[in-house]
Amino acid sequence: MSKFVVCKNTKKHAEVIQALTDRKIDFEIVDCTKKCFKCRTSVMIKQDDSYISASTVEKLLTKLSLD
C-alpha cells in the first residue's frame, strides 16, 4: 500500500484531508515537505517518494494510484 503525506501548508489543505478521509485513504500530515512554492500554489500530496500536484482536489484524486 502506498504511503501518502500531506503538508499542512498545501493549498486547500482541509479539502484534501476531507477527501482522503472520505475515501478511507491512510495518510500522514507533516509540517513541511520541502516543496514550499509548489505546495502553496497547487494542491499537492506526496505518494511514497514522488510528489503529485493538481489545480483541484478532484484532479489530484484522479492522479493518485490507489492499487
N, CA and C atoms as a LAMMPS dump frame, in Angstrom:
ITEM: TIMESTEP
0
ITEM: NUMBER OF ATOMS
201
ITEM: BOX BOUNDS ff ff ff
-5.0000000000000000e+02 5.0000000000000000e+02
-5.0000000000000000e+02 5.0000000000000000e+02
-5.0000000000000000e+02 5.0000000000000000e+02
ITEM: ATOMS id mol type element x y z
1 1 1 N 0.848 -1.188 0
2 1 2 C 0 0 0
3 1 3 C 0.886 1.242 0
4 2 1 N 0.513 2.21 -0.766
5 2 2 C 1.269 3.458 -0.852
6 2 3 C 1.154 4.252 0.44
7 3 1 N 2.189 5.026 0.694
8 3 2 C 2.176 5.919 1.838
9 3 3 C 1.929 7.33 1.32
10 4 1 N 0.921 7.989 1.855
11 4 2 C 0.572 9.343 1.442
12 4 3 C 0.927 10.322 2.548
13 5 1 N 1.515 11.455 2.144
14 5 2 C 1.897 12.504 3.08
15 5 3 C 1.326 13.817 2.564
16 6 1 N 0.698 14.563 3.471
17 6 2 C 0.112 15.856 3.128
18 6 3 C 0.794 16.923 3.977
19 7 1 N 1.29 17.958 3.323
20 7 2 C 1.889 19.088 4.032
21 7 3 C 0.767 19.952 4.61
22 8 1 N 0.952 20.413 5.834
23 8 2 C -0.089 21.243 6.452
24 8 3 C -0.242 22.594 5.763
25 9 1 N 0.717 22.96 4.905
26 9 2 C 0.666 24.247 4.207
27 9 3 C 0.139 24.153 2.783
28 10 1 N -0.228 22.952 2.342
29 10 2 C -0.665 22.809 0.962
30 10 3 C -1.963 23.572 0.707
31 11 1 N -2.101 24.036 -0.498
32 11 2 C -3.312 24.748 -0.904
33 11 3 C -4.508 23.812 -0.729
34 12 1 N -5.606 24.337 -0.204
35 12 2 C -6.845 23.582 0.02
36 12 3 C -6.622 22.38 0.94
37 13 1 N -5.797 22.576 1.957
38 13 2 C -5.438 21.518 2.909
39 13 3 C -6.67 20.808 3.47
40 14 1 N -7.637 21.563 3.956
41 14 2 C -8.828 20.965 4.567
42 14 3 C -9.594 20.095 3.573
43 15 1 N -9.698 20.547 2.327
44 15 2 C -10.396 19.761 1.299
45 15 3 C -9.653 18.467 0.985
46 16 1 N -8.329 18.541 0.932
47 16 2 C -7.524 17.341 0.66
48 16 3 C -7.718 16.328 1.782
49 17 1 N -7.616 16.784 3.019
50 17 2 C -7.774 15.904 4.18
51 17 3 C -9.16 15.27 4.185
52 18 1 N -10.187 16.074 3.929
53 18 2 C -11.554 15.557 3.913
54 18 3 C -11.737 14.516 2.812
55 19 1 N -11.211 14.774 1.633
56 19 2 C -11.341 13.836 0.512
57 19 3 C -10.641 12.515 0.808
58 20 1 N -9.441 12.579 1.378
59 20 2 C -8.717 11.351 1.72
60 20 3 C -9.437 10.575 2.818
61 21 1 N -9.933 11.287 3.815
62 21 2 C -10.667 10.65 4.91
63 21 3 C -11.943 9.997 4.395
64 22 1 N -12.686 10.689 3.547
65 22 2 C -13.93 10.146 2.986
66 22 3 C -13.685 8.869 2.191
67 23 1 N -12.52 8.773 1.569
68 23 2 C -12.185 7.595 0.752
69 23 3 C -11.416 6.54 1.541
70 24 1 N -11.311 6.781 2.868
71 24 2 C -10.618 5.853 3.769
72 24 3 C -9.179 5.566 3.326
73 25 1 N -8.498 6.61 2.881
74 25 2 C -7.103 6.516 2.468
75 25 3 C -6.237 6.935 3.653
76 26 1 N -5.321 6.073 4.054
77 26 2 C -4.415 6.39 5.154
78 26 3 C -3.401 7.433 4.701
79 27 1 N -3.164 8.42 5.544
80 27 2 C -2.214 9.477 5.222
81 27 3 C -1.63 10.036 6.499
82 28 1 N -0.577 10.795 6.334
83 28 2 C 0.096 11.452 7.44
84 28 3 C 0.179 12.937 7.112
85 29 1 N -0.007 13.778 8.116
86 29 2 C 0.133 15.22 7.936
87 29 3 C 1.49 15.62 8.512
88 30 1 N 2.278 16.353 7.73
89 30 2 C 3.595 16.813 8.185
90 30 3 C 3.656 18.338 8.132
91 31 1 N 4.613 18.897 8.858
92 31 2 C 4.778 20.353 8.881
93 31 3 C 5.281 20.902 7.563
94 32 1 N 6.148 20.15 6.881
95 32 2 C 6.729 20.66 5.643
96 32 3 C 7.256 19.507 4.799
97 33 1 N 7.047 19.588 3.488
98 33 2 C 7.577 18.574 2.572
99 33 3 C 8.751 19.116 1.764
100 34 1 N 9.202 20.32 2.108
101 34 2 C 10.355 20.957 1.449
102 34 3 C 10.103 21.281 -0.022
103 35 1 N 8.856 21.472 -0.399
104 35 2 C 8.482 21.874 -1.76
105 35 3 C 7.58 23.108 -1.656
106 36 1 N 8.026 24.088 -0.897
107 36 2 C 7.174 25.206 -0.488
108 36 3 C 6.436 25.912 -1.617
109 37 1 N 7.125 26.317 -2.671
110 37 2 C 6.442 27.059 -3.729
111 37 3 C 5.335 26.216 -4.352
112 38 1 N 5.641 24.997 -4.733
113 38 2 C 4.656 24.13 -5.38
114 38 3 C 3.519 23.795 -4.411
115 39 1 N 3.874 23.558 -3.177
116 39 2 C 2.89 23.179 -2.165
117 39 3 C 1.872 24.297 -1.913
118 40 1 N 2.337 25.509 -1.883
119 40 2 C 1.45 26.632 -1.557
120 40 3 C 0.693 27.183 -2.758
121 41 1 N 1.065 26.767 -3.961
122 41 2 C 0.401 27.287 -5.154
123 41 3 C -0.472 26.251 -5.858
124 42 1 N -0.396 25.001 -5.433
125 42 2 C -1.235 23.961 -6.037
126 42 3 C -1.644 22.97 -4.956
127 43 1 N -2.568 22.113 -5.304
128 43 2 C -2.971 21.042 -4.4
129 43 3 C -1.935 19.94 -4.591
130 44 1 N -1.251 19.558 -3.502
131 44 2 C -0.151 18.609 -3.648
132 44 3 C -0.15 17.577 -2.534
133 45 1 N 0.294 16.374 -2.884
134 45 2 C 0.436 15.289 -1.931
135 45 3 C 1.684 14.507 -2.304
136 46 1 N 2.3 13.911 -1.319
137 46 2 C 3.464 13.065 -1.584
138 46 3 C 3.005 11.61 -1.494
139 47 1 N 3.284 10.85 -2.538
140 47 2 C 2.949 9.431 -2.565
141 47 3 C 4.255 8.66 -2.649
142 48 1 N 4.58 7.939 -1.589
143 48 2 C 5.869 7.253 -1.476
144 48 3 C 6.992 8.275 -1.68
145 49 1 N 7.755 8.178 -2.762
146 49 2 C 8.866 9.109 -2.991
147 49 3 C 8.584 10.158 -4.061
148 50 1 N 7.368 10.197 -4.582
149 50 2 C 7.067 11.162 -5.639
150 50 3 C 5.994 12.15 -5.186
151 51 1 N 6.051 13.335 -5.776
152 51 2 C 5.087 14.391 -5.476
153 51 3 C 4.07 14.463 -6.6
154 52 1 N 2.801 14.575 -6.222
155 52 2 C 1.72 14.668 -7.195
156 52 3 C 0.983 15.972 -6.918
157 53 1 N 0.788 16.773 -7.958
158 53 2 C 0.085 18.04 -7.772
159 53 3 C -0.972 18.21 -8.848
160 54 1 N -1.934 19.07 -8.541
161 54 2 C -3.024 19.357 -9.467
162 54 3 C -3.609 20.719 -9.109
163 55 1 N -4.474 21.196 -9.966
164 55 2 C -5.09 22.503 -9.711
165 55 3 C -6.295 22.396 -8.778
166 56 1 N -6.907 21.201 -8.702
167 56 2 C -8.058 20.993 -7.818
168 56 3 C -7.903 19.671 -7.071
169 57 1 N -8.655 19.531 -6.006
170 57 2 C -8.631 18.289 -5.23
171 57 3 C -9.133 17.128 -6.081
172 58 1 N -10.168 17.359 -6.875
173 58 2 C -10.724 16.299 -7.721
174 58 3 C -9.687 15.786 -8.719
175 59 1 N -8.957 16.706 -9.33
176 59 2 C -7.919 16.306 -10.292
177 59 3 C -6.787 15.565 -9.587
178 60 1 N -6.464 15.984 -8.377
179 60 2 C -5.43 15.299 -7.613
180 60 3 C -5.838 13.854 -7.335
181 61 1 N -7.072 13.658 -6.932
182 61 2 C -7.549 12.309 -6.623
183 61 3 C -7.507 11.392 -7.84
184 62 1 N -7.755 11.943 -9.021
185 62 2 C -7.699 11.104 -10.225
186 62 3 C -6.264 10.711 -10.565
187 63 1 N -5.297 11.51 -10.121
188 63 2 C -3.893 11.206 -10.396
189 63 3 C -3.304 10.171 -9.436
190 64 1 N -3.918 9.995 -8.281
191 64 2 C -3.38 9.055 -7.297
192 64 3 C -3.539 7.627 -7.788
193 65 1 N -2.489 6.849 -7.652
194 65 2 C -2.601 5.43 -7.999
195 65 3 C -2.916 4.67 -6.715
196 66 1 N -4.112 4.157 -6.645
197 66 2 C -4.604 3.511 -5.427
198 66 3 C -4.726 2.005 -5.598
199 67 1 N -3.697 1.383 -6.116
200 67 2 C -3.715 -0.055 -6.369
201 67 3 C -3.615 -0.836 -5.089
